[in-house]
Amino acid sequence: MKKLSPILGVLLALCLLAACTPTPPDGGHGGDTTYFTVTTSFDAERGTVSLSPVSEDGKYEKNTSVTATVTPKADFVLASFTVDGEEKTLDGNSYTFTVTKDIALAATFAPKPEFYTVTLSYNALNGDASLLPVSADSKYEKGTPVTLTVTPESGYTATVTANGAPAALDGDKYSFTVEGNVDLIVQFRKADTSTAKLPKSYYGTYYRETGPDIIVIDDSGLSVSGTLCPVTEVEGVYHTEWEGKDYIVTLNDESFTYGKLRLTYVADGGATEYNFYREDTSRDIVDSARGTWADKAHNVTLVITAKTLTWNGTECTLVIIGENLTYHTADLYFRRDGAVYNLYEQYGKLHVYMEGIQYSFERPAVQGIPDVFYGSYTGTHPATDTVYTLTVDATSVVMNGKTATDIAYLAGDDVLEFYIDGARYAIWHEDDGSYLLEIPVQGGDYVDLTKS
């Protein structure tokens, strides 16, 4: 028998050793390093799951620490996160684990829930009301069943409106499912109240200060814009129900000369008040206000007669005609575009504040200078000692050596208006035959003139 060569024997031993070395049971990369596979599952249209560190083939060396970050897309939220089918809780939006075997991660996403506001108003003096479930911020998820419970004080009954519509109570409860914003109003009334009539001192037609509503009070009761509203008297206080709310009815406040009706709705968080002016047009508009007036800056013309006021050709409803038209009284009230405004006279002009705009009306100028103004004038301002010298003739006004422009005679006030260096001045012919020079300072100022 032949002997094997030493080299051939070594080669044969190495081959036998290699044949006996087993394959890694984890299917890893072989050698002394063990690898495992980590997979992720998610709907990419709703969100993502990313791994750190990143592995291009999904394989990680044994005992590697891996962090999965879950990121929902806009309008979605995480619904569940599982590891090998077992629900796990995220730390914020991440989950960290150590790779010791093959692992399957799965995330599901759901649309964000819709939330709506449910508000509750009631007068806590006469009862209580509550919602279940309780929400600290009044927000409820769409589809949530909610129950309102009302508890009137002894001797009171409760009615409920939801978004302005009557809501039927089932005993002391009203239940609904949240499908949108809900405004709940609970009214508590004395159970033994009966229909009452307002005193005749309340009778009349009233126009709302900042809205289109008109109240008429007469023998038939109280109606708002043609709808009769029930009136009750509770402990000497008149109430009426309007648009599903219980309002307290009062007439006049002490600062107002004419009839001012006030409707007050009181609920948790404060009170809502509406003022109505009572129509009083028995007088005629004062003579000083009658005629044509213009606000050139806003392109508006007023025409006023004893009983009418037109605004750019449209007649307005007169609400109150007072005894005068001074700044402090301001008792000409008219209605335009569903609201009431007052017109007053100051410094020879008519003024009204309307929808954020201050209108100021002047009488249109009369061409030519009346001869009552012809002559020379001198005057000294008592505070500044400024001397004014003026000369007026049929066609010109010269003051302190400067010739005036834009000369206009305002017949209604017997005023000669003119401009020097862009500033307005005016000579006033007073009823007693004297003359005043109006100079352009804040609020207006006047200098006594001596005519020669």
C-alpha positions as CSV (number, residue, x, y, z in Angstrom):
1,M,0.0,0.0,0.0
2,K,1.3,3.4,-1.0
3,K,1.7,6.1,1.5
4,L,0.0,9.5,1.0
5,S,2.3,12.4,0.6
6,P,2.4,14.9,3.5
7,I,1.0,17.7,1.4
8,L,-1.9,15.6,0.1
9,G,-2.8,14.6,3.6
10,V,-3.1,18.1,4.8
11,L,-5.3,19.1,1.9
12,L,-7.6,16.1,2.6
13,A,-7.9,17.1,6.3
14,L,-8.9,20.6,5.4
15,C,-11.6,19.4,3.0
16,L,-13.1,17.1,5.6
17,L,-13.1,20.0,8.2
18,A,-14.9,22.3,5.8
19,A,-17.5,19.7,5.0
20,C,-18.3,19.3,8.7
21,T,-18.8,23.1,9.4
22,P,-22.6,23.9,9.6
23,T,-24.4,26.7,7.8
24,P,-25.6,29.6,10.2
25,P,-29.1,28.7,11.4
26,D,-30.3,32.3,10.9
27,G,-29.6,32.5,7.2
28,G,-27.2,35.4,7.9
29,H,-24.1,36.3,6.2
30,G,-22.1,33.4,7.6
31,G,-18.9,33.4,9.5
32,D,-18.9,34.4,13.1
33,T,-21.6,37.3,12.6
34,T,-25.3,36.6,13.0
35,Y,-27.9,38.7,11.1
36,F,-31.7,39.0,11.4
37,T,-34.3,40.6,9.1
38,V,-36.5,43.5,10.2
39,T,-39.6,44.3,8.0
40,T,-42.1,47.2,8.1
41,S,-45.7,47.3,6.9
42,F,-47.7,50.5,6.4
43,D,-50.0,52.3,3.9
44,A,-47.7,54.9,2.3
45,E,-50.7,57.1,1.3
46,R,-51.5,57.6,5.0
47,G,-48.1,57.6,6.7
48,T,-44.6,56.1,6.9
49,V,-42.4,53.9,9.2
50,S,-38.7,54.5,8.9
51,L,-35.8,52.7,10.6
52,S,-32.5,54.0,12.0
53,P,-29.9,53.0,11.3
54,V,-30.9,52.3,7.7
55,S,-30.3,48.9,6.1
56,E,-30.6,48.5,2.4
57,D,-31.5,44.8,2.5
58,G,-33.4,44.9,5.8
59,K,-30.8,42.8,7.7
60,Y,-29.3,43.9,11.0
61,E,-26.5,42.3,13.0
62,K,-27.6,40.6,16.2
63,N,-28.0,42.9,19.2
64,T,-28.2,46.1,17.0
65,S,-30.3,48.8,18.6
66,V,-32.9,50.0,16.0
67,T,-35.4,52.9,16.2
68,A,-38.6,52.9,14.2
69,T,-40.1,56.4,13.6
70,V,-43.8,56.6,12.7
71,T,-45.0,59.6,10.8
72,P,-48.6,60.1,9.8
73,K,-49.4,62.2,6.8
74,A,-51.5,65.4,7.1
75,D,-55.2,64.7,8.1
76,F,-54.2,61.2,9.5
77,V,-53.3,59.8,12.9
78,L,-51.7,56.6,14.0
79,A,-54.3,54.0,14.8
80,S,-52.1,51.1,15.9
81,F,-48.5,49.9,16.0
82,T,-47.5,46.2,16.4
83,V,-44.3,44.2,16.7
84,D,-44.8,40.7,15.6
85,G,-48.5,41.2,15.9
86,E,-48.4,42.5,19.5
87,E,-49.6,46.1,20.2
88,K,-46.9,48.4,21.3
89,T,-46.9,52.0,22.8
90,L,-44.7,54.6,21.1
91,D,-42.4,57.0,22.9
92,G,-43.6,60.1,21.2
93,N,-43.5,59.0,17.6
94,S,-40.7,56.4,17.9
95,Y,-40.1,52.8,19.1
96,T,-36.6,51.5,20.0
97,F,-35.8,47.8,20.2
98,T,-32.8,45.4,20.1
99,V,-32.5,42.9,17.2
100,T,-32.3,39.3,18.5
101,K,-34.5,37.6,15.9
102,D,-36.4,38.4,12.7
103,I,-39.0,41.1,13.5
104,A,-42.1,42.4,11.7
105,L,-43.3,45.9,12.4
106,A,-46.7,47.1,11.3
107,A,-48.4,50.5,11.5
108,T,-52.0,51.5,10.6
109,F,-53.3,55.0,10.1
110,A,-56.8,56.5,10.3
111,P,-58.3,59.8,9.3
112,K,-58.1,62.6,11.9
113,P,-61.3,62.9,13.8
114,E,-63.6,65.9,13.3
115,F,-64.4,68.0,16.4
116,Y,-67.3,70.5,16.9
117,T,-68.2,73.0,19.5
118,V,-71.3,72.5,21.8
119,T,-72.2,75.6,23.8
120,L,-74.7,75.8,26.6
121,S,-76.3,79.0,27.9
122,Y,-78.8,79.4,30.7
123,N,-79.7,81.6,33.7
124,A,-78.2,79.9,36.7
125,L,-80.4,81.9,39.1
126,N,-83.4,79.9,38.1
127,G,-82.0,76.4,37.5
128,D,-79.1,74.3,36.4
129,A,-78.1,72.5,33.2
130,S,-75.2,70.2,32.3
131,L,-73.8,68.0,29.5
132,L,-72.6,64.4,29.5
133,P,-69.9,63.5,28.6
134,V,-68.2,66.6,30.0
135,S,-65.8,68.5,27.8
136,A,-63.4,71.0,29.3
137,D,-63.1,73.0,26.0
138,S,-66.7,72.3,24.8
139,K,-65.2,70.3,21.9
140,Y,-66.8,66.9,20.9
141,E,-65.8,64.4,18.3
142,K,-68.2,64.0,15.4
143,G,-70.6,61.1,16.1
144,T,-70.4,61.5,19.9
145,P,-73.7,61.0,21.7
146,V,-74.4,63.9,24.1
147,T,-77.1,64.3,26.7
148,L,-78.3,67.6,28.2
149,T,-79.9,67.5,31.6
150,V,-81.9,70.4,32.9
151,T,-82.8,71.0,36.6
152,P,-85.2,74.0,37.1
153,E,-85.6,75.6,40.5
154,S,-88.8,74.8,42.3
155,G,-91.7,76.6,40.7
156,Y,-89.9,76.9,37.3
157,T,-90.2,75.1,34.0
158,A,-87.5,74.6,31.3
159,T,-87.5,74.9,27.5
160,V,-84.6,74.2,25.2
161,T,-83.6,75.4,21.8
162,A,-80.8,73.9,19.7
163,N,-79.4,76.2,17.1
164,G,-82.5,78.4,17.4
165,A,-85.0,75.6,16.9
166,P,-87.2,74.2,19.7
167,A,-85.8,70.9,21.2
168,A,-88.2,68.5,22.8
169,L,-87.2,67.4,26.4
170,D,-87.7,63.7,27.4
171,G,-88.4,64.3,31.0
172,D,-85.4,66.4,32.1
173,K,-83.1,65.3,29.2
174,Y,-82.4,66.2,25.6
175,S,-80.1,63.8,23.7
176,F,-78.4,64.3,20.4
177,T,-75.5,63.1,18.3
178,V,-72.8,65.6,17.4
179,E,-72.7,66.2,13.7
180,G,-71.8,69.9,13.7
181,N,-71.6,72.9,16.0
182,V,-74.5,73.1,18.5
183,D,-75.8,76.1,20.4
184,L,-78.0,75.1,23.3
185,I,-80.1,77.7,25.1
186,V,-82.1,76.7,28.2
187,Q,-84.9,79.0,29.4
188,F,-86.3,78.8,32.9
189,R,-89.7,80.4,33.5
190,K,-92.0,80.5,36.4
191,A,-94.5,77.7,36.0
192,D,-97.4,79.9,37.1
193,T,-96.7,82.9,34.9
194,S,-99.6,84.0,32.7
195,T,-99.9,86.2,29.6
196,A,-99.6,89.9,30.4
197,K,-100.1,93.2,28.7
198,L,-97.6,95.9,28.7
199,P,-98.7,99.3,30.1
200,K,-100.1,101.9,27.6
201,S,-97.0,104.0,28.3
202,Y,-95.1,101.4,26.3
203,Y,-97.4,101.7,23.2
204,G,-95.8,102.8,20.0
205,T,-93.5,101.9,17.1
206,Y,-89.9,101.3,17.9
207,Y,-86.9,101.0,15.5
208,R,-83.9,99.0,16.4
209,E,-80.7,101.0,16.8
210,T,-78.4,98.7,14.9
211,G,-80.6,96.4,12.9
212,P,-83.7,96.0,10.7
213,D,-86.2,94.9,13.4
214,I,-89.2,97.0,14.2
215,I,-91.3,96.6,17.4
216,V,-94.9,97.5,17.6
217,I,-96.7,97.6,21.0
218,D,-100.4,98.1,21.1
219,D,-103.6,96.5,22.5
220,S,-102.8,93.3,20.6
221,G,-99.4,92.9,22.4
222,L,-95.8,93.1,21.4
223,S,-94.7,92.2,17.9
224,V,-91.2,92.1,16.4
225,S,-91.1,92.6,12.6
226,G,-94.7,91.4,12.3
227,T,-94.4,88.4,14.6
228,L,-96.4,88.5,17.8
229,C,-94.3,87.6,20.8
230,P,-95.8,86.5,24.2
231,V,-95.4,88.8,27.1
232,T,-95.3,87.7,30.7
233,E,-94.8,89.5,34.0
234,V,-92.6,87.8,36.6
235,E,-92.3,89.6,40.0
236,G,-93.0,93.0,38.4
237,V,-90.6,92.5,35.5
238,Y,-91.9,92.2,31.9
239,H,-90.5,89.4,29.7
240,T,-91.0,88.5,26.1
241,E,-89.9,85.5,24.1
242,W,-88.1,86.5,20.9
243,E,-86.2,84.1,18.6
244,G,-86.3,81.4,21.2
245,K,-84.8,83.5,24.0
246,D,-86.4,85.1,27.0
247,Y,-85.8,88.9,27.1
248,I,-86.5,91.4,29.8
249,V,-88.4,94.4,28.5
250,T,-87.7,97.9,29.9
251,L,-88.6,101.4,28.7
252,N,-86.3,104.4,28.7
253,D,-83.0,105.1,30.3
254,E,-82.7,108.3,32.2
255,S,-80.2,109.9,29.8
256,F,-82.5,109.8,26.8
257,T,-85.4,112.3,26.4
258,Y,-87.5,110.1,24.1
259,G,-88.8,106.6,24.3
260,K,-86.0,104.0,24.2
261,L,-87.1,100.4,24.6
262,R,-84.5,97.9,25.7
263,L,-84.6,94.1,25.3
264,T,-82.1,92.3,27.5
265,Y,-81.2,88.6,27.4
266,V,-79.3,87.5,30.4
267,A,-77.3,84.2,30.3
268,D,-74.1,82.8,31.8
269,G,-71.2,84.9,30.7
270,G,-73.0,88.3,30.4
271,A,-76.0,90.0,28.8
272,T,-77.1,90.9,25.3
273,E,-79.0,94.1,24.9
274,Y,-80.9,95.6,21.9
275,N,-82.1,99.2,21.9
276,F,-85.1,100.4,20.1
277,Y,-86.1,104.1,19.5
278,R,-89.8,105.0,19.7
279,E,-91.2,106.9,16.8
280,D,-92.0,110.5,17.6
281,T,-92.6,112.6,14.5
282,S,-95.3,114.9,15.7
283,R,-93.1,118.0,15.4
284,D,-91.7,119.6,12.3
285,I,-87.9,119.7,11.6
286,V,-86.5,123.0,12.8
287,D,-86.2,125.7,10.1
288,S,-82.4,125.9,10.4
289,A,-82.0,122.4,9.2
290,R,-84.3,122.6,6.2
291,G,-83.0,122.9,2.7
292,T,-80.3,121.3,0.6
293,W,-77.0,120.2,2.1
294,A,-73.9,118.6,0.5
295,D,-71.0,116.5,1.7
296,K,-68.6,116.9,-1.3
297,A,-66.0,114.6,0.2
298,H,-68.4,111.6,0.1
299,N,-70.6,112.8,-2.8
300,V,-73.8,112.8,-0.7
301,T,-76.7,115.3,-0.9
302,L,-79.3,115.8,1.9
303,V,-82.6,117.5,1.2
304,I,-84.6,118.3,4.3
305,T,-88.2,119.6,4.6
306,A,-90.5,120.0,7.6
307,K,-91.3,116.3,7.5
308,T,-88.9,114.5,5.2
309,L,-85.2,113.7,4.8
310,T,-83.8,112.3,1.6
311,W,-80.3,110.9,1.2
312,N,-79.1,111.1,-2.4
313,G,-82.7,111.0,-3.6
314,T,-83.9,108.2,-1.3
315,E,-86.3,109.2,1.4
316,C,-85.4,107.9,4.8
317,T,-87.8,107.0,7.6
318,L,-87.9,109.7,10.3
319,V,-87.9,108.2,13.7
320,I,-87.7,111.1,16.1
321,I,-88.1,114.9,15.4
322,G,-86.9,116.8,18.4
323,E,-87.3,120.4,19.4
324,N,-83.8,121.4,18.2
325,L,-80.8,120.1,16.4
326,T,-77.8,121.1,18.5
327,Y,-74.7,119.0,19.1
328,H,-75.6,118.0,22.7
329,T,-79.3,117.2,22.0
330,A,-78.9,115.7,18.5
331,D,-82.6,114.8,18.4
332,L,-83.3,114.3,14.7
333,Y,-83.1,110.5,14.3
334,F,-83.7,108.8,11.0
335,R,-83.5,105.2,9.7
336,R,-81.4,104.2,6.7
337,D,-80.4,100.7,5.5
338,G,-81.9,99.1,8.5
339,A,-80.2,101.2,11.2
340,V,-81.0,104.3,13.2
341,Y,-78.8,107.4,13.1
342,N,-78.9,110.9,14.6
343,L,-78.2,114.1,12.7
344,Y,-76.9,117.2,14.6
345,E,-75.9,120.7,13.8
346,Q,-72.5,122.2,14.8
347,Y,-70.5,125.1,13.5
348,G,-73.1,125.8,10.8
349,K,-72.8,122.2,9.4
350,L,-74.9,119.1,9.8
351,H,-73.1,115.9,10.9
352,V,-73.9,112.2,11.2
353,Y,-71.7,109.3,12.0
354,M,-72.7,106.3,9.9
355,E,-71.0,102.9,9.5
356,G,-67.5,104.2,10.4
357,I,-67.8,107.3,8.3
358,Q,-68.2,110.9,9.6
359,Y,-70.4,112.8,7.2
360,S,-70.4,116.7,7.3
361,F,-72.8,118.6,5.2
362,E,-72.7,122.3,4.2
363,R,-75.2,124.3,2.3
364,P,-74.3,124.9,-1.4
365,A,-72.5,128.2,-2.0
366,V,-74.3,131.1,-3.6
367,Q,-72.4,132.8,-6.4
368,G,-71.3,136.4,-5.7
369,I,-70.6,138.4,-2.5
370,P,-73.6,140.1,-1.0
371,D,-73.1,143.9,-0.4
372,V,-73.6,143.5,3.3
373,F,-70.0,142.2,3.4
374,Y,-68.5,145.1,1.4
375,G,-66.0,147.2,3.4
376,S,-62.8,147.1,5.4
377,Y,-62.4,145.2,8.7
378,T,-59.9,145.0,11.5
379,G,-59.6,142.6,14.5
380,T,-57.1,141.4,17.0
381,H,-57.0,137.9,18.5
382,P,-57.2,138.3,22.3
383,A,-54.9,135.4,23.1
384,T,-52.2,135.7,20.4
385,D,-52.4,139.5,19.6
386,T,-52.5,138.6,15.9
387,V,-54.0,141.5,13.9
388,Y,-56.3,140.7,11.0
389,T,-57.1,143.4,8.3
390,L,-59.5,142.5,5.6
391,T,-61.0,144.3,2.5
392,V,-64.1,142.9,0.8
393,D,-65.7,144.1,-2.4
394,A,-68.0,142.6,-5.0
395,T,-65.4,140.1,-6.4
396,S,-62.6,139.7,-3.9
397,V,-61.4,139.3,-0.4
398,V,-58.0,140.4,0.7
399,M,-56.7,139.6,4.2
400,N,-53.3,140.8,5.6
401,G,-52.2,141.6,2.0
402,K,-53.1,138.1,0.6
403,T,-55.9,137.6,-1.9
404,A,-58.4,134.8,-1.0
405,T,-59.5,132.0,-3.3
406,D,-62.6,129.8,-3.4
407,I,-64.9,132.5,-2.1
408,A,-68.4,131.2,-1.3
409,Y,-71.4,132.7,0.4
410,L,-73.4,130.3,2.6
411,A,-76.8,131.9,2.6
412,G,-78.4,129.7,5.3
413,D,-75.9,130.9,7.9
414,D,-75.1,134.4,6.3
415,V,-71.4,133.4,6.2
416,L,-68.8,134.4,3.6
417,E,-66.3,131.6,3.3
418,F,-62.8,131.9,1.7
419,Y,-59.3,130.3,1.7
420,I,-55.9,131.8,2.3
421,D,-52.9,129.6,1.6
422,G,-55.2,126.5,1.6
423,A,-56.7,127.3,5.0
424,R,-60.4,128.0,5.5
425,Y,-61.6,131.3,7.0
426,A,-65.1,132.8,7.2
427,I,-66.7,136.1,8.0
428,W,-69.9,135.6,10.0
429,H,-72.6,138.2,9.8
430,E,-74.4,137.9,13.2
431,D,-78.1,138.6,13.8
432,D,-77.2,141.8,15.7
433,G,-75.3,143.2,12.7
434,S,-71.8,142.5,14.1
435,Y,-69.1,140.5,12.3
436,L,-66.8,137.6,13.4
437,L,-63.8,136.2,11.7
438,E,-63.6,132.4,12.0
439,I,-59.9,131.3,11.9
440,P,-58.7,127.7,11.3
441,V,-57.8,126.2,14.6
442,Q,-58.8,122.9,16.2
443,G,-62.5,123.2,17.2
444,G,-62.8,126.6,15.6
445,D,-61.9,130.0,17.0
446,Y,-63.3,133.6,16.3
447,V,-62.1,137.2,16.3
448,D,-64.4,140.1,16.7
449,L,-64.2,142.4,13.7
450,T,-64.7,146.1,13.4
451,K,-66.1,147.2,10.1
452,S,-65.4,150.6,8.5
